[in-house]
Amino acid sequence: MKEINVLGIHVGHDRAAALIQNGNVVGNIAQERLDRIKHSRSIELPFDAIDALLKYHHIKIEDVACVGLSGDAMEAENILDTIKSDFYVHYNCRIPVYFVSHHDSHAYAVFYASGFPNSLIFIADGGGDYYNNYTEAESLYVANKSEISLVKRRFQAPTVRRMGNESNYLLPYMPSTVRSQEISLARKYEQFTYLLGFGWGQAGKTMGLASYGKSLIDFSDLNYKDLDYSLKYADYLDDIFILQQLSNISYHDYMQKNAADIAQTVQEYTEKAVISLIQNLVKKYRSEYLCLGGGLFLNCLLNQKILETCALKEVFIFPASGDDGQAIGNAFYAYKKHFPQMPNPYVRLPYLGFAYSNSEIEDELKAWNLNYRFSEDDALARMIAQAIFDNKIIAFHRGRTEVGPRALCHRSILANPTNPYMKDIINNRIKHRENFRPFAPIVTKEMEYEIFDLKQTSPYMLFAPTVKKEYRDKLPSITHVDNTARVQSVSKETEPFVHLLLNEFATLSGVPVLINTSFNVAGQPIVERPVDAIQTFLNNDMDILVIENYWISKR
């Protein structure tokens, strides 16, 4: 049978490309990993990502049967011909192109990746595409076997596409026409993120800070029963403005003084809103399975509480819940539309990027005149474990790149979680992050339930369970102020080397756990190629670089 190749492409922020071969997703790469521009926002097609993906898998453009394409805040009928023309001119070809609605793309990505026989699908992000002068806010789908059906969408006003303008988050400066407009749940969270002095794409800072505060508003009576609820730009900002007025201190000083409480306010609102909505929808549609997609579900605290409070057999969250995962959803969509008689598509997550050969790595190491040596897996795992136990910081680059914004041990910085000062050491020496932001742990799959109060396995760092009491003192540098940790578990079957490394560290420390933070520095994408790893290593205060089986030290 002739090989079937389908391409998925996303434009906007977090541009990316994905490839399906014979129904299986075999590759995905974000444009930012190649052009080194974080989030790589552009309406231009990500040709670097497309070309690199095709080259890596030895495919020519004429071997591609069809393309799935999505964007960010677009109208399909206005943009599709323009983008198709750019694609056709660049590649001198004519291939069927299917435009995928923003939320449909998220839904296709998460359902077909879940492997569930059926599911309720809830999509929530900052905003999707245009429909009749409004943009997607939240969307609900039901999926059964191979069919995904839209149940309902909630819309928001497209008054503002960028939240960074002060008139969109500072209530005294907000025009009355904006105050009364509908806003998405995720954009409300983004709005508060700006209120706290953070920027676009920094909602994780709000999440980390929230654990230090108490909500300024009582949300105990909040109960969203369906997607017909109203949430406006001014909502909850007006409550905080009243509290500030009563405090007799300036607006700016009030925000600074109460930053943690403001963060917890929006965190608690989001949790209450989403959980009440899901509980009611699960009961209404009698679903045992739930798929969650869109940038809102990178919020680990929210995800954990969904697990704990909603009566479900299993929850699946796509690890690339943001727009960098849309390319996979688009490939799924195009495959299903173009080959409706074929079996359901499949993806094995999360390592879908590029790996590099020993000759490529060694050529780069020689070009940089670095000290290095090659070791077999067993010896290398012992060396790394001992170095980490001795409080060395390891830059780690191995295997194919992981999808999504979180490093899952293929492009990671690894360190000692038992050292109570290690969080501050990494922050001061390398990451330069706010002190209130936690670092995540990796743990062997056999021990994840022993150490963390998990309701289901957590392979993608998307849940934040409580660290069990008897392990908190043993793991001080991954235990957050609220005693939670953003867990990634690894099994021997899927990640044999990392699993081996964790067990080697356990023989020294007593715990098969390591600190795992992304291999990058503030403002830069996670490293992709060996040269990116080398440059980041040499320009920052890390002790050892490991690329595949090469141990590299600084002169």
GUTI-737967 format. One record per residue (C-alpha): residue in three letters; x, y, z. Coordinates in steps of 0.1 Angstrom, whole numbers, padded with zeros to 4 digits, always signed. Example, Ala and Ser with C-alpha at 12.3 -4.5 7.8 and 13.67 -1.06 7.14 Angstrom:
// residues 2
ALA+0123-0045+0078
SER+0137-0011+0071
END
This chain:
// residues 555
MET+0000+0000+0000
LYS+0012+0035-0008
GLU+0024+0055+0022
ILE+0000+0081+0033
ASN+0015+0114+0045
VAL-0005+0142+0060
LEU+0010+0175+0071
GLY-0004+0197+0099
ILE+0006+0234+0102
HIS-0002+0262+0126
VAL+0004+0299+0121
GLY+0001+0327+0146
HIS+0019+0324+0179
ASP+0037+0291+0187
ARG+0038+0282+0150
ALA+0046+0245+0144
ALA+0044+0216+0119
ALA+0034+0180+0124
LEU+0035+0149+0102
ILE+0012+0118+0100
GLN+0024+0087+0082
ASN-0001+0059+0077
GLY-0023+0072+0105
ASN+0005+0077+0131
VAL+0019+0111+0141
VAL+0056+0106+0135
GLY+0069+0141+0140
ASN+0062+0175+0154
ILE+0084+0206+0157
ALA+0077+0241+0169
GLN+0092+0269+0148
GLU+0106+0286+0179
ARG+0130+0257+0185
LEU+0146+0264+0151
ASP+0145+0302+0148
ARG+0152+0307+0185
ILE+0124+0333+0189
LYS+0102+0324+0218
HIS+0067+0317+0207
SER+0077+0327+0171
ARG+0046+0348+0165
SER+0039+0354+0128
ILE+0011+0350+0102
GLU+0038+0336+0079
LEU+0039+0298+0074
PRO+0066+0281+0095
PHE+0087+0270+0065
ASP+0117+0262+0087
ALA+0097+0238+0107
ILE+0080+0222+0077
ASP+0112+0218+0058
ALA+0131+0204+0088
LEU+0103+0179+0095
LEU+0101+0167+0060
LYS+0139+0163+0057
TYR+0141+0145+0091
HIS+0116+0119+0079
HIS+0129+0117+0043
ILE+0097+0129+0027
LYS+0093+0153-0003
ILE+0065+0177-0005
GLU+0050+0159-0034
ASP+0046+0128-0012
VAL+0022+0147+0011
ALA-0015+0139+0004
CYS-0031+0168+0021
VAL-0025+0196+0047
GLY-0045+0207+0078
LEU-0040+0244+0087
SER-0051+0265+0116
GLY-0044+0300+0128
ASP-0051+0324+0156
ALA-0081+0348+0155
MET-0088+0343+0118
GLU-0118+0339+0095
ALA-0114+0309+0073
GLU-0130+0324+0042
ASN-0108+0355+0043
ILE-0074+0339+0050
LEU-0074+0304+0035
ASP-0068+0314-0002
THR-0039+0337+0008
ILE-0021+0311+0029
LYS-0027+0284+0003
SER-0012+0306-0023
ASP+0019+0312-0002
PHE+0022+0275+0004
TYR+0017+0266-0033
VAL+0042+0293-0045
HIS+0069+0282-0020
TYR+0067+0245-0028
ASN+0055+0248-0064
CYS+0027+0223-0058
ARG-0010+0219-0055
ILE-0021+0199-0024
PRO-0056+0199-0008
VAL-0056+0222+0022
TYR-0082+0220+0050
PHE-0087+0250+0073
VAL-0094+0239+0109
SER-0111+0261+0134
HIS-0089+0270+0163
HIS-0110+0251+0189
ASP-0117+0222+0166
SER-0079+0218+0162
HIS-0075+0216+0200
ALA-0104+0191+0202
TYR-0090+0168+0175
ALA-0055+0169+0191
VAL-0066+0159+0226
PHE-0092+0133+0217
TYR-0072+0112+0192
ALA-0041+0114+0215
SER-0062+0102+0245
GLY-0070+0068+0230
PHE-0104+0070+0248
PRO-0133+0051+0232
ASN-0156+0081+0238
SER-0152+0113+0257
LEU-0165+0148+0266
ILE-0141+0174+0253
PHE-0138+0208+0269
ILE-0116+0235+0252
ALA-0107+0267+0269
ASP-0080+0292+0259
GLY-0074+0329+0255
GLY-0094+0330+0223
GLY-0100+0312+0190
ASP-0113+0321+0156
TYR-0139+0346+0144
TYR-0176+0337+0141
ASN-0201+0364+0132
ASN-0180+0392+0147
TYR-0172+0372+0179
THR-0143+0349+0188
GLU-0143+0315+0203
ALA-0140+0315+0241
GLU-0148+0280+0253
SER-0161+0250+0233
LEU-0177+0217+0243
TYR-0176+0186+0221
VAL-0187+0149+0225
ALA-0166+0122+0208
ASN-0176+0086+0201
LYS-0152+0062+0184
SER-0142+0082+0154
GLU-0166+0111+0154
ILE-0161+0145+0171
SER-0193+0166+0173
LEU-0195+0202+0185
VAL-0222+0206+0212
LYS-0218+0243+0220
ARG-0195+0273+0219
ARG-0193+0303+0241
PHE-0181+0335+0224
GLN-0163+0366+0236
ALA-0161+0401+0221
PRO-0131+0407+0199
THR-0127+0442+0213
VAL-0092+0435+0223
ARG-0068+0409+0209
ARG-0038+0419+0230
MET-0042+0422+0268
GLY-0010+0442+0272
ASN-0027+0476+0269
GLU-0034+0491+0303
SER-0070+0499+0294
ASN-0077+0462+0292
TYR-0067+0453+0328
LEU-0065+0485+0349
LEU-0101+0492+0358
PRO-0098+0530+0362
TYR-0085+0532+0326
MET-0109+0507+0311
PRO-0135+0523+0287
SER-0171+0515+0295
THR-0176+0498+0262
VAL-0148+0473+0271
ARG-0160+0468+0307
SER-0193+0452+0296
GLN-0178+0429+0269
GLU-0176+0391+0273
ILE-0142+0376+0280
SER-0130+0340+0280
LEU-0120+0322+0312
ALA-0083+0320+0301
ARG-0082+0356+0291
LYS-0096+0366+0325
TYR-0067+0347+0340
GLU-0044+0366+0316
GLN-0060+0399+0325
PHE-0051+0393+0362
THR-0016+0382+0351
TYR-0011+0416+0336
LEU-0026+0433+0366
LEU+0001+0416+0387
GLY+0028+0431+0365
PHE+0036+0400+0345
GLY+0034+0397+0307
TRP+0020+0377+0279
GLY+0027+0340+0283
GLN+0035+0343+0320
ALA+0004+0329+0335
GLY+0026+0303+0352
LYS+0040+0331+0374
THR+0004+0339+0386
MET-0001+0302+0393
GLY+0031+0300+0413
LEU+0023+0332+0433
ALA-0013+0322+0440
SER-0001+0295+0465
TYR+0012+0323+0488
GLY-0022+0341+0491
LYS-0058+0340+0501
SER-0087+0349+0478
LEU-0101+0384+0483
ILE-0135+0373+0470
ASP-0158+0345+0481
PHE-0166+0322+0452
SER-0184+0296+0472
ASP-0218+0302+0455
LEU-0204+0302+0420
ASN-0220+0275+0399
TYR-0217+0274+0361
LYS-0242+0249+0347
ASP-0236+0253+0310
LEU-0217+0275+0285
ASP-0244+0302+0288
TYR-0227+0319+0317
SER-0216+0355+0315
LEU-0180+0367+0323
LYS-0172+0403+0315
TYR-0140+0423+0312
ALA-0147+0443+0344
ASP-0158+0413+0365
TYR-0138+0409+0397
LEU-0115+0438+0388
ASP-0143+0460+0401
ASP-0144+0441+0434
ILE-0106+0446+0438
PHE-0109+0482+0429
ILE-0135+0488+0456
LEU-0112+0470+0481
GLN-0084+0493+0471
GLN-0105+0524+0475
LEU-0114+0513+0510
SER-0078+0507+0519
ASN-0067+0544+0516
ILE-0035+0534+0498
SER-0027+0540+0462
TYR-0037+0517+0434
HIS-0001+0507+0426
ASP+0008+0501+0463
TYR-0023+0481+0469
MET-0015+0458+0439
GLN+0020+0453+0452
LYS+0010+0447+0488
ASN-0017+0422+0479
ALA-0002+0406+0448
ALA-0003+0370+0462
ASP-0040+0375+0473
ILE-0049+0388+0439
ALA-0032+0358+0422
GLN-0051+0335+0445
THR-0083+0353+0437
VAL-0081+0346+0400
GLN-0068+0311+0406
GLU-0097+0303+0430
TYR-0123+0318+0406
THR-0109+0298+0377
GLU-0110+0266+0397
LYS-0145+0271+0409
ALA-0158+0282+0375
VAL-0143+0253+0356
ILE-0149+0226+0382
SER-0186+0235+0386
LEU-0190+0236+0348
ILE-0173+0202+0343
GLN-0193+0186+0372
ASN-0225+0197+0357
LEU-0216+0188+0321
VAL-0203+0153+0331
LYS-0236+0147+0349
LYS-0256+0160+0319
TYR-0238+0140+0293
ARG-0231+0110+0315
SER-0195+0108+0305
GLU-0168+0087+0322
TYR-0139+0102+0303
LEU-0129+0139+0299
CYS-0104+0155+0274
LEU-0091+0189+0281
GLY-0073+0212+0257
GLY-0064+0248+0252
GLY-0039+0269+0271
LEU-0060+0271+0303
PHE-0052+0235+0310
LEU-0015+0241+0314
ASN-0026+0252+0349
CYS-0015+0223+0370
LEU-0034+0234+0402
LEU-0066+0236+0383
ASN-0060+0202+0366
GLN-0053+0185+0399
LYS-0085+0198+0415
ILE-0105+0186+0385
LEU-0091+0151+0391
GLU-0099+0153+0428
THR-0135+0167+0426
CYS-0150+0154+0393
ALA-0165+0120+0391
LEU-0146+0106+0361
LYS-0129+0074+0353
GLU-0100+0092+0336
VAL-0089+0127+0325
PHE-0066+0133+0296
ILE-0049+0166+0290
PHE-0028+0172+0258
PRO+0008+0180+0268
ALA+0010+0206+0241
SER-0023+0222+0252
GLY-0012+0256+0239
ASP-0011+0265+0203
ASP+0021+0246+0196
GLY-0001+0215+0197
GLN-0024+0227+0170
ALA-0003+0213+0142
ILE-0010+0178+0155
GLY-0047+0186+0158
ASN-0047+0199+0122
ALA-0029+0168+0109
PHE-0056+0146+0126
TYR-0084+0167+0112
ALA-0070+0166+0076
TYR-0064+0129+0078
LYS-0099+0122+0090
LYS-0114+0144+0063
HIS-0093+0132+0034
PHE-0093+0095+0044
PRO-0126+0089+0061
GLN-0125+0052+0056
MET-0091+0048+0073
PRO-0087+0037+0110
ASN-0084+0064+0136
PRO-0051+0082+0137
TYR-0027+0076+0166
VAL+0001+0095+0183
ARG+0027+0082+0208
LEU+0035+0111+0231
PRO+0055+0132+0239
TYR+0089+0128+0221
LEU+0081+0138+0185
GLY+0109+0162+0177
PHE+0144+0156+0164
ALA+0173+0135+0177
TYR+0209+0139+0166
SER+0235+0112+0157
ASN+0268+0107+0175
SER+0287+0120+0145
GLU+0266+0152+0144
ILE+0272+0157+0181
GLU+0309+0149+0180
ASP+0315+0173+0150
GLU+0299+0201+0170
LEU+0319+0193+0202
LYS+0351+0194+0182
ALA+0341+0226+0165
TRP+0338+0242+0199
ASN+0370+0226+0212
LEU+0353+0211+0242
ASN+0364+0186+0268
TYR+0343+0155+0264
ARG+0342+0117+0267
PHE+0318+0090+0256
SER+0303+0066+0282
GLU+0279+0037+0279
ASP+0245+0040+0295
ASP+0252+0023+0328
ALA+0284+0042+0335
LEU+0269+0075+0324
ALA+0238+0071+0346
ARG+0261+0065+0376
MET+0283+0095+0368
ILE+0253+0118+0364
ALA+0236+0105+0396
GLN+0269+0110+0416
ALA+0274+0145+0402
ILE+0238+0155+0411
PHE+0241+0140+0446
ASP+0273+0162+0449
ASN+0251+0192+0440
LYS+0263+0197+0405
ILE+0238+0211+0380
ILE+0235+0190+0349
ALA+0224+0203+0315
PHE+0207+0173+0298
HIS+0201+0168+0260
ARG+0190+0134+0249
GLY+0167+0118+0224
ARG+0139+0134+0204
THR+0125+0167+0215
GLU+0094+0167+0236
VAL+0062+0184+0224
GLY+0047+0212+0245
PRO+0062+0240+0267
ARG+0075+0217+0295
ALA+0108+0199+0294
LEU+0102+0162+0299
CYS+0138+0150+0304
HIS+0149+0153+0268
ARG+0159+0190+0271
SER+0162+0195+0308
ILE+0183+0209+0336
LEU+0186+0183+0364
ALA+0196+0188+0400
ASN+0194+0176+0436
PRO+0159+0179+0452
THR+0171+0168+0486
ASN+0193+0199+0490
PRO+0171+0226+0506
TYR+0191+0254+0489
MET+0191+0239+0454
LYS+0160+0259+0443
ASP+0177+0291+0451
ILE+0210+0280+0437
ILE+0194+0272+0403
ASN+0175+0305+0404
ASN+0206+0326+0412
ARG+0230+0308+0389
ILE+0209+0300+0359
LYS+0172+0306+0356
HIS+0169+0340+0373
ARG+0132+0334+0380
GLU+0111+0349+0408
ASN+0116+0331+0441
PHE+0079+0322+0445
ARG+0080+0299+0414
PRO+0085+0262+0421
PHE+0107+0237+0404
ALA+0092+0204+0392
PRO+0102+0168+0400
ILE+0106+0137+0379
VAL+0100+0104+0396
THR+0099+0067+0387
LYS+0065+0055+0378
GLU+0067+0028+0405
MET+0071+0055+0432
GLU+0048+0083+0420
TYR+0019+0072+0441
GLU+0041+0064+0471
ILE+0056+0100+0472
PHE+0028+0121+0457
ASP-0009+0121+0464
LEU-0019+0113+0428
LYS-0053+0102+0415
GLN-0039+0090+0382
THR-0005+0088+0366
SER+0012+0121+0356
PRO+0036+0116+0327
TYR+0034+0151+0313
MET+0039+0175+0342
LEU+0002+0186+0341
PHE-0009+0177+0376
ALA+0002+0192+0409
PRO-0006+0167+0436
THR+0004+0171+0473
VAL+0038+0158+0483
LYS+0030+0132+0510
LYS+0040+0144+0545
GLU+0067+0119+0551
TYR+0086+0131+0519
ARG+0084+0168+0523
ASP+0115+0172+0544
LYS+0133+0148+0521
LEU+0124+0168+0490
PRO+0125+0204+0500
SER+0135+0219+0466
ILE+0105+0205+0447
THR+0079+0210+0475
HIS+0060+0242+0469
VAL+0048+0265+0498
ASP+0014+0248+0495
ASN+0031+0213+0496
THR+0023+0206+0460
ALA+0046+0196+0431
ARG+0042+0195+0394
VAL+0050+0159+0388
GLN+0064+0140+0358
SER+0067+0102+0361
VAL+0088+0080+0339
SER+0086+0043+0333
LYS+0113+0018+0324
GLU+0095+0009+0292
THR+0092+0044+0278
GLU+0122+0061+0293
PRO+0148+0035+0302
PHE+0178+0058+0306
VAL+0160+0084+0327
HIS+0144+0056+0348
LEU+0179+0041+0353
LEU+0193+0075+0363
LEU+0165+0080+0389
ASN+0172+0046+0405
GLU+0210+0053+0405
PHE+0202+0086+0424
ALA+0179+0067+0448
THR+0208+0044+0458
LEU+0227+0076+0469
SER+0198+0097+0483
GLY+0170+0073+0491
VAL+0146+0089+0467
PRO+0141+0082+0429
VAL+0134+0119+0423
LEU+0152+0147+0406
ILE+0146+0184+0400
ASN+0137+0189+0363
THR+0135+0223+0348
SER+0136+0233+0312
PHE+0170+0236+0294
ASN+0169+0273+0286
VAL+0173+0307+0303
ALA+0147+0334+0307
GLY+0134+0348+0274
GLN+0147+0320+0253
PRO+0130+0288+0239
ILE+0141+0254+0252
VAL+0172+0242+0234
GLU+0168+0221+0203
ARG+0200+0213+0185
PRO+0234+0203+0201
VAL+0247+0237+0192
ASP+0219+0254+0211
ALA+0227+0232+0241
ILE+0265+0240+0239
GLN+0259+0278+0236
THR+0235+0278+0266
PHE+0258+0257+0286
LEU+0289+0278+0280
ASN+0271+0311+0286
ASN+0256+0300+0319
ASP+0267+0287+0352
MET+0260+0249+0347
ASP+0285+0223+0358
ILE+0282+0195+0333
LEU+0266+0191+0299
VAL+0253+0157+0288
ILE+0244+0153+0251
GLU+0233+0117+0244
ASN+0262+0096+0258
TYR+0287+0125+0258
TRP+0299+0140+0291
ILE+0311+0175+0285
SER+0329+0197+0311
LYS+0341+0233+0309
ARG+0378+0240+0305
END
